[in-house]
């Protein structure tokens, strides 16, 4: 009987030791991507932060981020700054991967799972991926932002300002970096391509 108990204890101790080794090996501060229901990225980040606080998991889950990019949106001749999600449907989490932290993240409302070939063994993002995604978080000056223009190739537009005012034409190309649009307009009976500031256009 004692031998059986000893064998049982040894098996349990071995299991516990193996688990500790696994946790120790994985106990590294890394970034992971989690898949969420589309449109619920901010809600998931908020829920997860609340769970981290209420469950005292701040020593294992450090940051929860929804990567966003600031852009200058041009619509109806008006300009405003907007934030767009870089990867809709995904949230980044910086954490020490343990059984506890995995459970907390995985069971957060609206979370579909970790990104990776095996959702039970999350794959950390590479440093290059992390650097790229986190670069969107830093505040950008307006002149460094991309323009978001509500025009696309084929749209019919009217020029409302500048030397070609009142001409109508078709959009050929949009340059979001510079906020410029190439438009084909009829001049002297021939189609001519001109480059117009997006603020000088409106859809027909």
C-alpha positions in Angstrom: 0.0 0.0 0.0 2.8 2.4 0.9 4.6 1.5 -2.3 1.5 2.3 -4.3 1.1 5.6 -2.5 4.7 6.3 -3.1 4.4 5.5 -6.8 1.3 7.7 -7.0 3.0 10.6 -5.3 6.0 10.2 -7.5 3.8 10.4 -10.6 2.0 13.5 -9.3 5.3 15.1 -8.4 6.6 14.4 -11.8 3.6 15.9 -13.5 3.9 19.0 -11.3 7.6 19.3 -12.0 7.0 18.9 -15.8 4.4 21.6 -15.7 6.7 23.9 -13.8 9.4 23.3 -16.4 7.0 24.0 -19.2 5.9 27.2 -17.6 9.4 28.2 -16.9 10.5 27.6 -20.4 7.5 29.7 -21.7 7.7 32.3 -19.0 9.0 35.0 -21.4 7.6 38.4 -22.1 6.4 38.1 -25.7 3.8 39.6 -27.9 0.9 37.5 -29.2 -2.0 38.2 -31.6 -5.5 37.1 -30.7 -8.4 36.8 -33.1 -11.6 38.6 -32.2 -15.0 39.1 -33.7 -14.8 41.9 -36.3 -15.8 45.3 -34.8 -15.2 44.2 -31.2 -11.4 44.9 -31.1 -11.7 47.8 -28.7 -14.3 46.0 -26.6 -12.1 43.0 -26.3 -9.1 45.2 -25.2 -11.3 46.8 -22.6 -12.7 43.5 -21.3 -9.2 42.0 -21.1 -7.7 44.9 -19.3 -10.6 44.7 -16.7 -10.0 40.9 -16.3 -6.3 41.5 -15.8 -7.0 44.0 -13.1 -9.8 42.0 -11.3 -7.8 38.7 -11.4 -4.5 40.4 -10.4 -2.8 39.2 -13.6 -0.7 42.3 -14.1 2.5 40.3 -13.4 1.7 38.1 -16.4 -0.3 40.2 -18.9 1.4 43.5 -19.4 -0.1 45.3 -22.5 -3.2 45.0 -24.6 -3.2 47.0 -27.8 -5.4 47.5 -30.8 -2.9 48.7 -33.5 -4.4 51.8 -35.2 -3.1 54.2 -37.8 -3.9 57.9 -37.9 -5.0 59.2 -41.3 -6.2 62.5 -42.8 -9.7 61.8 -44.2 -11.0 64.0 -47.0 -14.7 64.0 -47.6 -16.9 66.6 -49.3 -13.9 69.0 -49.3 -13.5 68.8 -45.5 -10.4 67.4 -43.7 -10.4 65.6 -40.4 -8.0 63.1 -38.6 -9.3 59.6 -38.1 -7.9 56.4 -36.6 -8.2 53.2 -38.6 -7.4 49.7 -37.3 -4.3 48.3 -39.0 -5.6 44.7 -38.8 -9.4 44.6 -38.2 -10.3 41.5 -36.1 -7.0 41.3 -34.2 -5.7 42.5 -30.8 -2.1 42.4 -29.6 -1.2 41.1 -26.1 2.2 41.3 -24.4 2.3 38.6 -21.8 4.2 35.8 -20.1 2.5 32.7 -21.5 1.4 30.4 -18.7 -1.6 28.2 -18.2 -3.2 31.0 -16.1 -2.6 33.8 -18.6 -3.6 31.7 -21.5 -6.9 30.9 -19.8 -7.6 34.5 -18.9 -7.0 35.7 -22.5 -8.8 32.8 -24.2 -11.9 33.2 -22.1 -12.3 36.9 -22.6 -15.7 37.7 -24.3 -15.5 38.0 -28.1 -12.1 36.3 -28.3 -12.0 33.6 -30.9 -8.5 32.3 -30.1 -4.8 32.9 -30.4 -3.3 33.3 -33.9 -1.1 30.3 -34.8 -1.3 26.8 -36.2 -2.4 25.4 -32.8 -4.6 27.7 -30.7 -3.7 25.8 -27.5 0.0 26.6 -28.1 0.1 30.2 -29.2 2.9 31.3 -31.4 4.6 34.6 -30.4 5.0 37.3 -33.0 8.5 37.9 -34.4 10.3 41.1 -33.3 10.0 42.5 -36.9 6.2 42.0 -36.8 6.0 43.6 -33.3 8.1 46.6 -34.4 6.0 47.1 -37.5 2.6 46.9 -35.6 3.7 49.1 -32.6 5.0 51.8 -35.0 1.4 52.7 -35.6 0.8 53.5 -31.9 3.3 56.4 -31.7 1.8 59.8 -32.3 2.3 61.0 -35.8 2.4 64.6 -36.9 -0.2 65.5 -39.4 2.3 66.1 -42.2 3.5 62.5 -41.7 0.1 61.0 -41.9 -1.4 59.4 -45.0 -4.5 60.9 -46.5 -7.6 58.8 -46.6 -9.5 59.9 -49.7 -13.0 58.8 -50.5 -12.3 58.5 -54.2 -11.2 55.6 -56.3 -10.4 54.9 -59.9 -13.4 55.2 -62.1 -15.3 57.7 -59.9 -16.9 60.7 -61.6 -15.9 64.0 -60.0 -16.2 67.7 -60.4 -13.4 70.2 -59.8 -14.6 72.9 -57.5 -11.5 75.1 -57.2 -8.4 76.0 -59.0 -7.6 76.7 -62.7 -9.8 73.8 -63.8 -12.9 74.8 -61.7 -16.2 73.4 -62.9 -14.7 70.7 -65.1 -16.0 67.2 -64.7 -13.9 64.1 -65.2 -13.0 60.6 -64.2 -10.6 59.6 -61.4 -7.6 57.6 -62.8 -5.3 57.4 -59.7 -5.3 58.3 -56.1 -2.1 59.2 -54.2 -2.9 58.9 -50.4 0.7 59.9 -49.4 0.3 63.3 -51.0 -3.4 63.8 -51.0 -3.5 64.2 -54.8 -5.8 62.7 -57.4 -5.2 62.3 -61.1 -8.3 63.1 -63.1 -9.0 62.8 -66.8 -11.0 65.9 -68.0 -12.0 67.0 -71.6 -10.0 70.1 -72.7 -10.4 71.3 -76.3 -12.2 68.1 -77.2 -9.4 65.9 -75.9 -9.1 63.9 -72.7 -6.3 65.5 -70.6 -4.9 64.1 -67.4 -4.5 66.7 -64.6 -3.3 66.2 -61.0 -5.7 67.9 -58.5 -5.5 68.3 -54.7 -8.2 66.1 -53.2 -9.7 69.2 -51.4 -10.5 70.7 -54.9 -12.8 67.8 -55.8 -16.3 66.5 -55.1 -18.2 63.5 -56.4 -20.7 64.0 -59.1 
